[in-house]
Amino acid sequence: MMTPFEFDDQMVSRDAIVDRLRKYGFIEIATLNHFLYFFCGIVPDRASYLYIKEKLQECLDIHNNGSDYFLEIHRLVQDIDYAMSI
């Protein structure tokens, strides 16, 4: 069991990212899914994380209306930031 301060890199694995974004039907997410399946390993490298983060931010910049619907994307951006920092 993880404590609140532990980080599991499986939270930002390719498959976990796809699962976390499954409910979103935006073109930026579709583009990101193609990237994840065709260009990423099971655990993306730093360059891939940068691209993923940029696409997520692009999606938020275009579509985010401040509703809770976008919380998972915000959380994923934070998780990717953290994964890149360790």
MIVO-173516 format. One record per atom (N, C-alpha, C, O): x, y, z; atom name; residue in three letters. Coordinates in Angstrom, 1 decimal. Layout:
! MIVO-173516
X:Y:Z:CA:ALA $
...
END
This chain:
! MIVO-173516
0.8:-1.2:0.0:N:MET $
0.0:0.0:0.0:CA:MET $
0.9:1.2:0.0:C:MET $
1.9:1.3:0.7:O:MET $
0.5:2.2:-0.8:N:MET $
1.3:3.4:-1.0:CA:MET $
0.9:4.4:0.1:C:MET $
-0.3:4.6:0.4:O:MET $
1.9:5.2:0.6:N:THR $
1.5:6.3:1.4:CA:THR $
1.3:7.5:0.5:C:THR $
1.6:7.4:-0.7:O:THR $
0.7:8.6:1.0:N:PRO $
0.4:9.7:0.1:CA:PRO $
1.7:10.3:-0.6:C:PRO $
1.5:11.0:-1.6:O:PRO $
2.9:10.0:-0.1:N:PHE $
4.1:10.6:-0.7:CA:PHE $
4.8:9.7:-1.6:C:PHE $
5.8:10.0:-2.1:O:PHE $
4.3:8.4:-1.7:N:GLU $
5.0:7.5:-2.6:CA:GLU $
4.5:7.7:-4.0:C:GLU $
3.3:8.1:-4.2:O:GLU $
5.3:7.4:-5.0:N:PHE $
4.9:7.5:-6.4:CA:PHE $
5.1:6.2:-7.1:C:PHE $
6.2:5.6:-6.9:O:PHE $
4.2:5.8:-7.8:N:ASP $
4.2:4.5:-8.6:CA:ASP $
4.3:4.9:-10.0:C:ASP $
3.4:5.4:-10.6:O:ASP $
5.4:4.6:-10.7:N:ASP $
5.6:5.0:-12.1:CA:ASP $
4.6:4.3:-13.0:C:ASP $
4.4:4.6:-14.2:O:ASP $
3.9:3.2:-12.5:N:GLN $
2.8:2.6:-13.3:CA:GLN $
1.6:3.5:-13.5:C:GLN $
0.8:3.3:-14.3:O:GLN $
1.5:4.5:-12.6:N:MET $
0.4:5.5:-12.8:CA:MET $
0.6:6.3:-14.0:C:MET $
-0.4:6.9:-14.5:O:MET $
1.8:6.4:-14.6:N:VAL $
2.0:7.1:-15.8:CA:VAL $
2.7:6.2:-16.9:C:VAL $
3.4:6.7:-17.7:O:VAL $
2.3:5.0:-16.8:N:SER $
2.7:4.1:-17.9:CA:SER $
1.8:4.3:-19.1:C:SER $
0.8:5.0:-19.0:O:SER $
2.2:3.8:-20.2:N:ARG $
1.5:4.0:-21.5:CA:ARG $
0.0:3.6:-21.3:C:ARG $
-0.9:4.3:-21.5:O:ARG $
-0.2:2.4:-20.8:N:ASP $
-1.5:1.8:-20.6:CA:ASP $
-2.3:2.6:-19.6:C:ASP $
-3.5:2.8:-19.7:O:ASP $
-1.7:3.0:-18.5:N:ALA $
-2.4:3.8:-17.5:CA:ALA $
-2.8:5.1:-18.0:C:ALA $
-3.9:5.6:-17.7:O:ALA $
-2.0:5.8:-18.8:N:ILE $
-2.4:7.0:-19.4:CA:ILE $
-3.6:6.9:-20.3:C:ILE $
-4.5:7.7:-20.2:O:ILE $
-3.5:5.8:-21.1:N:VAL $
-4.7:5.6:-22.0:CA:VAL $
-5.9:5.4:-21.2:C:VAL $
-7.0:5.9:-21.5:O:VAL $
-5.8:4.6:-20.2:N:ASP $
-7.0:4.3:-19.3:CA:ASP $
-7.5:5.6:-18.7:C:ASP $
-8.7:5.8:-18.6:O:ASP $
-6.6:6.4:-18.2:N:ARG $
-7.0:7.6:-17.5:CA:ARG $
-7.7:8.6:-18.4:C:ARG $
-8.5:9.4:-18.0:O:ARG $
-7.4:8.5:-19.7:N:LEU $
-7.9:9.5:-20.7:CA:LEU $
-9.1:8.9:-21.5:C:LEU $
-9.6:9.6:-22.4:O:LEU $
-9.5:7.7:-21.2:N:ARG $
-10.5:7.0:-22.0:CA:ARG $
-11.8:7.7:-22.2:C:ARG $
-12.4:7.7:-23.2:O:ARG $
-12.2:8.5:-21.2:N:LYS $
-13.5:9.1:-21.2:CA:LYS $
-13.5:10.4:-22.0:C:LYS $
-14.6:11.0:-22.3:O:LYS $
-12.4:10.9:-22.5:N:TYR $
-12.3:12.1:-23.2:CA:TYR $
-12.2:11.9:-24.7:C:TYR $
-11.5:11.1:-25.2:O:TYR $
-13.1:12.6:-25.4:N:GLY $
-13.2:12.4:-26.9:CA:GLY $
-12.6:13.5:-27.7:C:GLY $
-13.0:13.7:-28.9:O:GLY $
-11.7:14.2:-27.1:N:PHE $
-11.1:15.4:-27.9:CA:PHE $
-10.1:14.9:-28.9:C:PHE $
-9.4:13.9:-28.7:O:PHE $
-9.9:15.7:-29.9:N:ILE $
-8.9:15.3:-31.0:CA:ILE $
-7.5:15.3:-30.4:C:ILE $
-6.7:14.4:-30.9:O:ILE $
-7.2:16.1:-29.5:N:GLU $
-5.9:16.1:-28.9:CA:GLU $
-5.6:14.8:-28.1:C:GLU $
-4.5:14.3:-28.1:O:GLU $
-6.6:14.3:-27.5:N:ILE $
-6.5:13.0:-26.8:CA:ILE $
-6.4:11.8:-27.8:C:ILE $
-5.6:10.9:-27.6:O:ILE $
-7.1:11.9:-28.9:N:ALA $
-7.0:10.9:-29.9:CA:ALA $
-5.6:10.9:-30.5:C:ALA $
-5.0:9.8:-30.7:O:ALA $
-5.0:12.1:-30.8:N:THR $
-3.7:12.2:-31.3:CA:THR $
-2.7:11.6:-30.3:C:THR $
-1.7:10.9:-30.6:O:THR $
-2.9:11.9:-29.0:N:LEU $
-2.1:11.4:-28.0:CA:LEU $
-2.1:9.9:-27.9:C:LEU $
-1.1:9.2:-27.7:O:LEU $
-3.3:9.3:-28.0:N:ASN $
-3.4:7.9:-28.0:CA:ASN $
-2.6:7.2:-29.1:C:ASN $
-2.0:6.2:-28.9:O:ASN $
-2.7:7.8:-30.3:N:HIS $
-1.9:7.3:-31.4:CA:HIS $
-0.4:7.3:-31.1:C:HIS $
0.3:6.4:-31.3:O:HIS $
0.0:8.4:-30.6:N:PHE $
1.4:8.6:-30.2:CA:PHE $
1.8:7.5:-29.2:C:PHE $
2.8:6.9:-29.3:O:PHE $
1.0:7.3:-28.2:N:LEU $
1.3:6.4:-27.1:CA:LEU $
1.4:5.0:-27.7:C:LEU $
2.3:4.2:-27.3:O:LEU $
0.5:4.6:-28.5:N:TYR $
0.5:3.2:-29.1:CA:TYR $
1.6:3.0:-30.1:C:TYR $
2.1:1.8:-30.2:O:TYR $
1.9:4.0:-30.9:N:PHE $
2.9:3.7:-32.0:CA:PHE $
4.3:4.2:-31.7:C:PHE $
5.2:3.7:-32.4:O:PHE $
4.5:5.0:-30.7:N:PHE $
5.9:5.6:-30.5:CA:PHE $
6.4:5.4:-29.1:C:PHE $
7.6:5.6:-28.9:O:PHE $
5.6:5.0:-28.2:N:CYS $
6.0:5.0:-26.8:CA:CYS $
6.3:3.5:-26.3:C:CYS $
5.6:2.6:-26.8:O:CYS $
7.2:3.4:-25.4:N:GLY $
7.4:2.1:-24.7:CA:GLY $
6.3:2.0:-23.6:C:GLY $
5.5:2.8:-23.5:O:GLY $
6.4:0.9:-22.9:N:ILE $
5.5:0.7:-21.8:CA:ILE $
5.5:1.8:-20.8:C:ILE $
4.5:2.3:-20.4:O:ILE $
6.7:2.2:-20.5:N:VAL $
6.9:3.4:-19.6:CA:VAL $
7.6:4.5:-20.5:C:VAL $
8.7:4.3:-20.9:O:VAL $
6.9:5.6:-20.8:N:PRO $
7.4:6.6:-21.7:CA:PRO $
8.7:7.2:-21.2:C:PRO $
8.9:7.2:-20.0:O:PRO $
9.6:7.6:-22.1:N:ASP $
10.8:8.3:-21.7:CA:ASP $
10.6:9.8:-21.5:C:ASP $
9.4:10.2:-21.7:O:ASP $
11.6:10.5:-21.1:N:ARG $
11.4:11.9:-20.7:CA:ARG $
10.9:12.7:-21.9:C:ARG $
10.0:13.5:-21.8:O:ARG $
11.4:12.5:-23.1:N:ALA $
11.0:13.2:-24.3:CA:ALA $
9.5:12.9:-24.6:C:ALA $
8.7:13.8:-24.9:O:ALA $
9.1:11.7:-24.4:N:SER $
7.7:11.3:-24.6:CA:SER $
6.8:12.0:-23.6:C:SER $
5.7:12.5:-23.9:O:SER $
7.3:12.0:-22.3:N:TYR $
6.5:12.7:-21.3:CA:TYR $
6.3:14.2:-21.6:C:TYR $
5.2:14.7:-21.4:O:TYR $
7.3:14.8:-22.2:N:LEU $
7.2:16.2:-22.5:CA:LEU $
6.1:16.4:-23.6:C:LEU $
5.3:17.3:-23.5:O:LEU $
6.1:15.5:-24.6:N:TYR $
5.1:15.6:-25.7:CA:TYR $
3.7:15.3:-25.1:C:TYR $
2.8:16.1:-25.4:O:TYR $
3.6:14.3:-24.3:N:ILE $
2.3:14.0:-23.6:CA:ILE $
1.8:15.2:-22.8:C:ILE $
0.6:15.6:-23.0:O:ILE $
2.7:15.8:-22.1:N:LYS $
2.3:16.9:-21.2:CA:LYS $
1.8:18.1:-22.1:C:LYS $
0.8:18.7:-21.8:O:LYS $
2.6:18.3:-23.2:N:GLU $
2.2:19.4:-24.1:CA:GLU $
0.8:19.2:-24.7:C:GLU $
0.0:20.1:-24.8:O:GLU $
0.5:17.9:-25.1:N:LYS $
-0.8:17.6:-25.7:CA:LYS $
-1.9:17.8:-24.7:C:LYS $
-3.0:18.3:-25.0:O:LYS $
-1.6:17.3:-23.5:N:LEU $
-2.6:17.5:-22.4:CA:LEU $
-2.9:18.9:-22.2:C:LEU $
-4.0:19.4:-22.0:O:LEU $
-1.8:19.7:-22.1:N:GLN $
-2.0:21.2:-21.9:CA:GLN $
-2.7:21.8:-23.0:C:GLN $
-3.6:22.7:-22.8:O:GLN $
-2.4:21.4:-24.2:N:GLU $
-3.2:21.9:-25.4:CA:GLU $
-4.6:21.6:-25.3:C:GLU $
-5.5:22.5:-25.5:O:GLU $
-5.0:20.4:-24.9:N:CYS $
-6.4:20.0:-24.7:CA:CYS $
-7.0:20.9:-23.6:C:CYS $
-8.1:21.4:-23.8:O:CYS $
-6.3:21.1:-22.5:N:LEU $
-6.9:21.9:-21.5:CA:LEU $
-7.1:23.4:-21.9:C:LEU $
-8.1:24.0:-21.7:O:LEU $
-6.1:23.9:-22.6:N:ASP $
-6.1:25.3:-23.1:CA:ASP $
-7.3:25.5:-24.0:C:ASP $
-8.0:26.6:-24.0:O:ASP $
-7.7:24.5:-24.8:N:ILE $
-8.7:24.6:-25.8:CA:ILE $
-10.1:24.4:-25.2:C:ILE $
-11.1:25.1:-25.4:O:ILE $
-10.2:23.3:-24.4:N:HIS $
-11.5:22.8:-23.9:CA:HIS $
-11.9:23.1:-22.5:C:HIS $
-13.1:23.0:-22.1:O:HIS $
-10.9:23.3:-21.6:N:ASN $
-11.2:23.3:-20.2:CA:ASN $
-12.1:24.5:-19.9:C:ASN $
-11.8:25.7:-20.2:O:ASN $
-13.2:24.2:-19.2:N:ASN $
-14.2:25.3:-18.8:CA:ASN $
-14.2:25.4:-17.3:C:ASN $
-15.1:26.0:-16.7:O:ASN $
-13.2:24.8:-16.6:N:GLY $
-13.2:24.8:-15.2:CA:GLY $
-14.0:23.8:-14.4:C:GLY $
-14.0:23.8:-13.2:O:GLY $
-14.7:22.9:-15.2:N:SER $
-15.5:21.9:-14.5:CA:SER $
-14.7:20.8:-14.0:C:SER $
-13.5:20.6:-14.4:O:SER $
-15.3:20.0:-13.2:N:ASP $
-14.6:18.8:-12.6:CA:ASP $
-14.3:17.7:-13.7:C:ASP $
-13.5:16.8:-13.4:O:ASP $
-15.0:17.8:-14.8:N:TYR $
-14.8:16.9:-15.9:CA:TYR $
-13.3:16.8:-16.3:C:TYR $
-12.8:15.7:-16.7:O:TYR $
-12.6:17.9:-16.1:N:PHE $
-11.2:17.9:-16.6:CA:PHE $
-10.2:17.6:-15.4:C:PHE $
-9.0:17.7:-15.7:O:PHE $
-10.6:17.2:-14.3:N:LEU $
-9.7:17.0:-13.1:CA:LEU $
-8.7:15.9:-13.4:C:LEU $
-7.6:16.0:-13.1:O:LEU $
-9.1:14.8:-14.1:N:GLU $
-8.2:13.7:-14.4:CA:GLU $
-7.1:14.2:-15.3:C:GLU $
-5.9:13.7:-15.1:O:GLU $
-7.4:15.0:-16.2:N:ILE $
-6.3:15.6:-17.1:CA:ILE $
-5.3:16.4:-16.3:C:ILE $
-4.1:16.3:-16.4:O:ILE $
-5.9:17.3:-15.4:N:HIS $
-5.0:18.1:-14.5:CA:HIS $
-4.1:17.2:-13.6:C:HIS $
-2.9:17.4:-13.5:O:HIS $
-4.7:16.1:-13.1:N:ARG $
-4.0:15.2:-12.2:CA:ARG $
-2.9:14.5:-13.0:C:ARG $
-1.8:14.3:-12.5:O:ARG $
-3.2:14.1:-14.2:N:LEU $
-2.2:13.4:-15.1:CA:LEU $
-1.1:14.4:-15.4:C:LEU $
0.1:13.9:-15.4:O:LEU $
-1.3:15.6:-15.7:N:VAL $
-0.3:16.6:-15.9:CA:VAL $
0.6:16.7:-14.7:C:VAL $
1.9:16.7:-14.8:O:VAL $
0.0:16.7:-13.5:N:GLN $
0.8:16.8:-12.3:CA:GLN $
1.7:15.5:-12.1:C:GLN $
2.8:15.6:-11.7:O:GLN $
1.1:14.4:-12.4:N:ASP $
1.8:13.1:-12.2:CA:ASP $
3.0:13.0:-13.2:C:ASP $
4.0:12.5:-12.8:O:ASP $
2.8:13.5:-14.4:N:ILE $
3.8:13.5:-15.4:CA:ILE $
4.9:14.4:-15.0:C:ILE $
6.1:14.1:-15.1:O:ILE $
4.6:15.6:-14.5:N:ASP $
5.6:16.6:-14.0:CA:ASP $
6.4:15.9:-12.9:C:ASP $
7.6:16.0:-12.9:O:ASP $
5.7:15.2:-12.0:N:TYR $
6.5:14.5:-10.9:CA:TYR $
7.4:13.4:-11.4:C:TYR $
8.5:13.3:-11.0:O:TYR $
6.8:12.6:-12.3:N:ALA $
7.6:11.5:-12.9:CA:ALA $
8.9:12.1:-13.6:C:ALA $
9.9:11.4:-13.5:O:ALA $
8.8:13.2:-14.2:N:MET $
10.0:13.8:-14.9:CA:MET $
10.9:14.4:-13.9:C:MET $
12.1:14.6:-14.2:O:MET $
10.5:14.7:-12.7:N:SER $
11.4:15.3:-11.7:CA:SER $
12.2:14.3:-10.9:C:SER $
13.1:14.7:-10.3:O:SER $
11.8:13.1:-11.0:N:ILE $
12.5:12.1:-10.1:CA:ILE $
13.5:11.3:-11.0:C:ILE $
14.2:10.4:-10.4:O:ILE $
END
